[in-house]
Amino acid sequence: MKLLRRLHLQTIAKAKYLRTTAPIALCLGLIVFAENTAIDAYNTVQSIESSRPSLSFAANRWVIEKLKSLGGMESLFDIGGHKSLSTTDLAMLASYIKNLLPLVHNVSDLEGGAESPFGVYTSQIQELGNGVIAAMATGDITDAGFRQALTHDLTRLKTLFERMNEELNVQSAVLIDMQGKALDASRHALLKLFISLLGAVASMLMLLGLNSKSRREAEFQASHDATTGLLNRQGFEKWIDSYERSSDRLPLALVVLDVDDFKEVNDEFGHMAGDTVLRAFVRQLTANFGPNSHVARWGGDEFVVALPIDGFFDAGAVTMLRSAFTQLNTSVQFGTTEIVVRCSAGAAFCPSDATTVREALQFADLALYKAKRQGAGRLQFYDAEIRQERQRVLTIRDRLRNALKDGQLQLHWQPQVNVAYPHVPSAEALLRWYDRETGAMVPPALFIPAAETSELILEIDNFVLDQAIRTAAAWSKKWQHPPTVAVNVSAMHFQQREFVSQVRDLLRLHNLHPHRLELEITEGVILGDDAVVSRNLEGLEQLGVRLALDDFGTGYSNIAYLSHLKPDRLKIDQTFVRRIGHDKQMKSLVSAIIGIGRAIDCDVVAEGVETAEQLAEVKSLGCNLVQGYYFAKPMPADAFEAWRDANYPDEQAAVQQLRQIGDRMASSMPGVKSEPLLAAAGI
């Protein structure tokens, strides 16, 4: 199945690659073709320009016009028959010939000089013309011999001009043909250039289209869930923004749904089965709530539905939602197993319950929380009781925020005692709030949950960490063998990218060794499969901070993950310890947890030990680290210091720690007992 999916994804990727690269290759080819065509066109124009046909034609027209004028003066060339010609006539003829000679020189230069077909004519014309001009300037026009010789030279000069004119006509025809061919070549080049540019533009338009399509696909993927095809949290947030900006907003029902026992499906049948269950649930969801609804996967197994209820009163909307909810239960056939899919849900209305969609969504989430507490498979609407509970939480949160600023919060310390080698290796920091308004202590069970539903818990965590590390640093100066300090940290803090750096900075600020700090986390933190949480856990391990797994056994304990996480301590929840003396099954569970601790080589702490009987039971099972009222209640730092000095002084702690080290050495060397080793050390 995985192989077929991989091949399908590879085929899609190749098709996308071909759709993208083909227009790019075509565009590049057309650009190269256009470039070559432009070069050809340029060379063609250069060949036309180098032939200078315009200058040749201009010279030819000039010669023709001059020869026509010359033809009008035929009588001047026939000098022999005109005895009455005066010196002025000769001077006029000489000037005319003199003006023609530069033309002949220019034609010679234009048409290639002496090596051209005109070279013979132009040189002869220039030589003969200069001779005629000189003769007319010095000769006697009345002399018959002079007139006869002059007539001969002028006739010859006229003949040379006529031949030159004929040659110019031939050359002009050649140039006209050359120009025609050049113009044809240029026209073809321009046509090819136009086609190339048109193809390039078409390719660019194709690329722009593909880019636009890719951008739309990227936007779709960014705003939709890959498994179900629904809007994801980001896409639904965008829809909320567009809805809030709309001027014709319709009343909405907001429903938050959670698939019951979905984690068990993943754990028992795998993520493929989980995806199948989600897709089947989504089909039911979209079908039952109708095409006008907006459905989104909020994360994991949680979904959100926004349904317009225009035309419904709240009572009618409630009936409609209950009807749709009752039809959501379905079953999925996965292999030979039939998986039953049920869900819990909370609902709220906008604007009757809340003025904004996000507020209504928050109220629906509170209703879902109440539904889950009352049992799975329920639909709970936001009501007055939830509203009052929310108001109470908001009030406590505001007071707690002020208490944090006013210094009403302080740490109390409860020792964790090693009963095998009596000393106090560690102490847990517990937050206490003495309310100045009432003069009484606010129970942690009241204010901690209120803080955990907002980012206020991060501020409280920062306060507790700073105070605990500060106190541990002071104990390092007071005692030679001070206890490790254990601090509870919220799940939200483990999801902060900068958490490890914050802990590192506090340790450096108070000059405390990282191994003297132990952070307690719950199973819910490590089972979320969150990349940021995993990186933070690895970073804390590299930093040298100890990790303890609190309330072990009360959640979905993942033994395989424990072997990977390798915590320094497991803490048995007090609910197990309270029943250990009269419940054999509970005693077996506690024994199993202690065995797990030995298997992964970590300490085990029994919480909530309040009686001698409970202490005897946990000791008999091999758990020597205990915490509870039997030894001491949580107390301020100064009271804890006095209690430790009175009951477990620092000298005793040093001896007991050395005894513990000796036992560990002896256990690693079979046949060797710890007592001789300690005696040799003078203990």
N, C-alpha and C positions, 0 to 999 in steps of 0.2 A: 504493500500500500504506500509506504514511504517512498519506494523507488519510483512508482508511477507518478506520485505527486512531484518528485524531484524532476523527472523527465518532462512532465507537463510545464513546470516552471521554466526549465531550460528552453523548451520550445517557444514559450511566450517571450523569453528574453531574446532569443535569436530573431524572432519575427520583429520585435521592437527595434533590434539593432539594424536589421535590413531596411526597415521603413525609415530609419533615421539616416543611415549611411548612403542609401541609393541617391536621394536628392543632393546630398553633399558631393558625391562623386560626379553626378551629372553637372552640377553647378561649377565644380572645379574644371571639368572637361570643357564646358562651354566658355569659361573664362580664358582657358589656355587657347582655345580655338579663336576666340575674339581677339586675343592678344596677337596671335599670328596673323589674323586677317588685318588688323590695324597696321601691323608692320608691312604687310604686302601693299596696303593702300598708301602708306607713307612712301614706300619705294617707288610706286607708280607715279605718284605726284612729283617726286623728286626727278624721275626720268623726264616727265613733261617739262618740269621747270628747267632742267639742264639743257633741253633742246632749244629753249628760248624761242618758241614758234612765234610769239607775239612780236618780238623784235624783228624776226625775219620777214614776217608779213608786212610790218610797217616799212621796212627798207624796200621791199618789193613794190609796195604801192607808191613810195616816193620816186623810185626809178621810173615807174610807168608814167607817173604824172610829168616828170622832167622830160622823158622821151617824147611824150605827147607835145609838150611845149617845143621840144627840139624839132619834132616833125612839122610844126607850124612855121619853122624858120628854114625850110628846105632851100630857099633861095640863098641863104647865107652860106650854105655848104657849096653851092654851085657858083663859086667866086669867079671862075673863068669866064662866064658870060656877062659879067657886070663890070664894065670898065668905069662906071660912074660911082663905085663904092668909095666912100670917104674914109678918112682915118678914124672918124668917130664910129663908123660901122664896125671897123675891125676891133676897135677897143671894146665895143659892146659885145661882140662875139667872143673876144678873149675873156671878158668878165664872166660870160655865161659858162664857158668851158671851165673856167677857174672854179666856179661854184659847184660844177658837177664832180670835180676830182675828189673832194672830201667824201662825197657820197660813195664813190667807188671804193675809197679807203675803208669806210665804215662797213660796207658790204663784205669786203675782204676779211675784216676782223670778225664780223658776225658769223660768217660761213666757214671759218676755219683757217684763215690766213693764206699764205702762198701755196700750201699743200692742198687746198680745197679746189673743187672744179672751177672756181672763179679766179683762182690765183693767176692763171695765164692771162685772162682778160683784164683783170684789174691792173696788173703790172704793165701790160702793153698800153692800156688806156692812160695810165698815169704818165708813162714815158712819152707817149705820142702827144698827149694833151699839153704837157709841159713844153714840148718842142714847138707845138703850134702856137702857144701863147708867146713864146720867146720870138718866133719868126714874125708874128704879126706886130710885135712891138718894135721890130727893127727893119722889117721889109718895106719895099716900095710897092704900093698897090697898083701903080700905073704900069709896072713892069709885067709884061705878059708871061714871062717865065716864072716870076714870083707867084702870079695868080694861079698858073697851072699847077705848080708844086703845092701851093696852099690848098687848092681844090682837091688834089689827090690825098693829102693828109687828112683833110676834113672828112672826105668820103670814107676813108679807112677808119677814122675815129667813130663815125656814125655806124659803120658796120660792126665795130667792136661793141658799141653800146647795145645794138640790136641783139647780138649773140648773147651778150651778158643778160639781157632781158629774157631771152628765151630760156637760158639756163636757170634764171631765177624762177620762171614759171614752172619748170620741171621740179626744181627743188621745193617750191611751195606746195606742189601736188604731193610730193613725198612727205612734207611736213604735215599737210592736212591729213594724209592717211595715218601718219604716226600719231597725230593728235586724236584721231578717231579711235585708234586702237587703245591709246592710253586712257581716253575717256571711258571706253568700254570696260577696260581693266579696272579703272577706278570705280565705275558703277557697280561692277560685280563685287569688288572688295567692300564697298559700302553696303551692298545688299547682304553679303555674308556677315559683315559687322553688325548690321541691324538684326539679322536672325540670331546671331550669337548673343547680342544684348537682350533680345526678347527672350531667348532661352534662359539666360542668366537671371533675368527678372522673374520668369516663371519658376525657376528653381528656388530663388530666394523666397518667393511667395509660398512655395511648397514647404520650405524650411520654416518660414514663419508660422504656417499652418500647423506643422508638426510640433514646433516649439509651443504654440498655443495649446495644442492638444496635450502635449507632455505636461505643460503647466497646469492644465485642467485636471489631468490624471494625478499629478502631484498634490494639487489642492484637494482632490477627492480623497486620496489616500491619507492626507494629513487630517482630514475632517471626518473620516469614516473608519469604522472598525473592520479589520481585515477578516476576522472570523465570521462575523454575522452580516456585514455589509451595512449595518446601521450607522447613524451618526455616532461619533465618539464624544467624549467630554468637550473637546475643543470645538467640534462642529456644532454641538448643542449650545455652547456658550455664544457662538456667532449667531445662531438662530435667535437666541434670547435678545442679543443686542439689536438685531433687525426688528424683532417684535416690539421692543421698547421704543424704537424710533418711529414705528408706524403710527399714523394718526387715527386709523380706524381699528384699534385693538379690540378683539372680541374677548369676552370672559373665558378663562381657562381653568381646567382641572389639571393639577399636577400630581402625578402618581409615581412614587418610587417603589420599585419591586426588587426583591431579593430571592434568588432561587434557593430553596431550603436544602440543606445537606449536600450542597454542591461539592464541597471539599472532599467528602467521603467518596463521591463518584470519581473524582480525579485520583484519589489515593488508591481506590480499589481496582478501577478499570483503566486508568491512564488518561492522559490529556486528550487523546483522540476521542474517547468516549465523552469526555467533558465537552469538547467542541460540538460533537453530535447532539448532545443534550441542549446546549445553548442554541444551536440553529433550530432545533425543533421547537424550543420555547419561544424563539423570536417569531417563527411562523404563526404560532398561536397568538402571540401578542399583537402583531400587526393585523391579523385577521379579525380579532375580537374588538379591537379599539377603532377599527375603521380607517379608510384612506385619508381622512382629514387630520388624523393624529400625527404628531411628531414623536418618533420613538428613537431613543439613543441608548447606547451601552455606556453606562456611567463608569464602569470599571469592574473587572472581575466578573462576579455573578450578579451585579447590580444594574438595573435598567431604569430609565426614566421615560414617562409618557406625558406629553402635553396635548390635551384634547380640548378643542373649542367647544363651549357649552352654550353658545348663543341660542336663546329661545327656551332655555331650561331654567327653572328655579333650582335652588340648591338641593331641595328634596328630590326633584326629578333627576338631577345629575348624580346624586347618591345612588338612586335606584339603577340608573344606567351603568354606573361604574361597578356596582355590586354584581350586576348581571354579567358584565364582561369579565369580571374577576373569577366568577365561579366556573367559567368555561376554560380557564387557563390550564387547569390540571390535565396533564397528558402523560403518555408513556412512550418510551423510545426503545426500539429493538436494537440492541448492540450485540452482534454475534448471536449466541444462544440465550443471552440475558435480556430480560425486559426491565428497563429502568423507569421507575415512576418519577415524574417531574412535578413538583409542587412549589409554590412560592408564597411569600408573605409580602404585604404591601402597605404603604401609608399614602394618604391622599390629602390634599389641601386645595382650596379654591382661591383664584385671583380674579377680581380684587376683594372678594368678601372676607377672606381670611388674611390676606396680605396685599399690600399695595404694589409690590413688584413680583416678577416671576421668580427671581432668585430667593426672595424671602419666602414665597410660597413653597419653593423647592426645599428650602431649609425646614419649613414646618412639616412638609410631607415626610422628610427624613426623620424628624422627631416622632411622627406618627408611626413610621415603620419600626423605629426602635421600640416603641411601646408594644406594637404588634408582636415583635420577636420575643419580648419578655413574657407576653401572655400565652405564647405557644405558636408553633409554626402553622402555616396555612391560613392566616387571618388577614383581613383588610381592615385597617384602622384609619379613621378620618381624624384630622386635626380638630380637637375640641377644647372646651374650656379648661378641663383638667390639664391637658398638655400645655395650654397657654399659661396657666398659673405656674406649672412646673418650670416652664421656660422663663417666666418673669422672675421666679425665685432664683434660678441659675444665674440670670443676668445680674440680679441684685447682689448675689454672693460674689460674682466675678468682679463687679465694680468695687465692692468693699475689700476684696482680696487684693486688687490692684493698689488701692490706697494703703492697705496694710503693708504691702511690700515696700512702698515708698516711705512709709512712716516708721519702719523698723519694728513692726509688730510680729514679724516672723522670726523664729529662732530654731536652732537644731537641738534636739535631744538625742542622747546616745544610749543604745541598748547593747550590752556586752554579748559576745558570742564566746562561750566558754568551752575549752577543751577539758573534758572530765577525766580523760585517761592520764593526761599530764597536766594537772590543774594549773591553768594560766589562761589569760585572755588574749588570743592571737588576733582578734578583730572586734570591731564594734560597728554597728549599723547606725547611720545618721537618719533620723526620723524628723520630719518637719512638723512644727507646732505653731499654732496661731492663737495668741492671747488677744482677744478683741477688747480694745480700750473702751469702746462704747458700752459693752455689756459687762466687762470685767470678768468674762468667762472664757474658757478655752473652746474654740470651734473644732468639732471633731474632724479629723482628716478625711473620713469617709464622706463628709458633707462638701468640703471645699476642693479636694483634689479632683473628683470627677467633673466639677464645674470648670476647673481650670483646664482639664484635658480636652475639653471640647472647643478650645480656642488656642491661639498662639500665646496666651498668657502663661501656659505651662512651660514655654521655652524660657521666659524670664525667670520663673520660679526655679527651673532646673539650673540656670546659670547662677542664681543666688545660692542654691544648695551646694553646687560644686565648689564655688569660690569659698564658702564658709567651711566646708568639710576639708578641703585641701589646706586652708589656712590653719585649721585646728590640728590636722595631722602634722603639719610642719612644726607647730608649737610643741606637740607631744614628742617629736624627734629630739628637741632640745631638752625636754624635761626628763625623758626616760631613755635608757640605753636600748631597751627592747620594746618600743611602742607598738600598739596594735595597728593593724591595717584598718583603714576606714572604708566602709561599704556604703555606697550611695545608690539610691534608686533613680533611674533615668527614664523619662517617658519615651514611648514609641515614636512620637513626633520628632524628638531630638535626634534619634538615630536615623531619621530620614533627611537630616540637614547635611549638605555636602561639606560644610566647614566644621563639623562637630569634632573631628579628630584634632584639627589644628587649634580649636578652642581649648580642648583638654590639655594639649601640649603647652599652650601659652600659659595656662593657669599653673601647671606644674613648674614651669620655669620661673614664673613670677614669685611663687612661694618657696622655691627651692626644695621641692619634694620629689623623691625618687618615684618613678611610675609604678613600681611594684608595691608601693605602699597604698595605692588606690585600687579599690575594687568597685566595678560598676555592675549593678544588678539589673537584669533585663528579664522580661517575661517571654513565655513561649510564643506569644502572638507576634513579637518583634521579629524573631528569627524564621517564623514559618510563612512570612508574607512574600518570600521570594522576590525581594526588592534589591535591585543592583546597588543602590546607594547604601542601604543597610549592610549589605555584604562587604562593600568596600570599607565602610566605617568599622565593622568588626575586625576585618583584616588589619586595618590601620592601627586600631587599639592594641591588637596582639603584637604587632611589630613595635609599637611604642613601649610595650612592657606592662601595660595596665591589665590588671586581673579582671576576669569576667565571671559573674555568678548568675546562674539561671534560677530566678525566683519563682515561687509557687509551682514547683515542678509537680506534674501529675494532674493538675486541674484543667489543663487544656488538651490539645491533640499532640501528645508527645511523639516526636519523630526521632526514633533511636538512631536511624541512619544519619540524620543531620547532626545529632549530638557527637557522633564519632568524627564528623568533619569539623564542627565548631570547637570541640575540645575545651569546654568551660573549666575554670579552676574550681568551681564549686556548684553543687546542686543543693537547692534549699527545699526540703520537704515541707509542703504547705501544712499549716497548723490544723486544718480540717481533718487531715489524716491522723495527726498526733493525738487529737482530742479523743478519738474513738479507738485508739490502738489497744487499750486495756480490756475492752469488752466486745471487740469485733474482730474475729479471727481473720475474716477476709481483708479487713483494713490492715491488720498486722502483716499479712502476706504481701499486700501492696507496698507497704513501707519497706519490707525486707527486699522486695524486687528493686525498688528505687536505690537502696543502698548497694545492691549487687550491680546495678547499672553504673553507679559511681565508681565502684572498684574496677569495672570492666574498662572504663574510659580513663582511669587513673586520675580521678578528681576527688576532692573532699566533699562530704555530704553533711549538711547542717539541718538539724531538726528544729523547726520553728514552733513556737507556742507551747513549750514545755512548762507546765504550771504546777505539776504535782510530782512527788517523789515516785509514785507509781509509773507515771509517764516517763520519767527519767530512767527508771530501771528497765522499762520495756525497750526504749531506743538503745540503751547501752547493751542489752542482751542481744540485740540484732546487729551490733557492731558499729553503731553510730556514736562517736565520741564528741562531736561538735554539736552543742545545743544552744538554744536561745529561747528565752521566755521569762515569765514572771517568777518562776521558781528561783531564779538567780537575782534578777533585778528588773524593775520597770525602766522604760526610757527616762533619762534624766539629763539636765543641762551639763555642759562640759565640765564645769568646776565640781559639780557633784559626782560626775563619773570619775574624775581624777581622784577624788577623795575615796570613793568606793573601791577603786582598783588598788590604791596604795594600802587600804585597810585589809582587803581580802586576797589580792593577788599582787604582792609587791614586785617591783622590777627585778629584784635579785632572784625571786622564785621563778619569774618568767624566763630569766636567762638559763637557770638550771633545767627547767622543764623542756625548754627548746633544745638544749643539748641532749637531754635524754631521748627526746623524739628523734633527733638526728642519729643518735646511737642505735636506736631500734631500727631505723631505716637501713643503716649500714649493716646491721646484723641480718636483716631479712634478705639482703642482697648477697650475704656470705653464709651459706648453709653450715650449721654446726657451730657457729660463733654466737655467743650470747652478748648482750649489750652491757650487762653489769660489769664484767671485767674491763671492758673498754672504758667505761665511765670511771671505774675505780683507778685505772691507770692514769686518767686525766685528772685525778684528785677530786672527783665529784661524788 
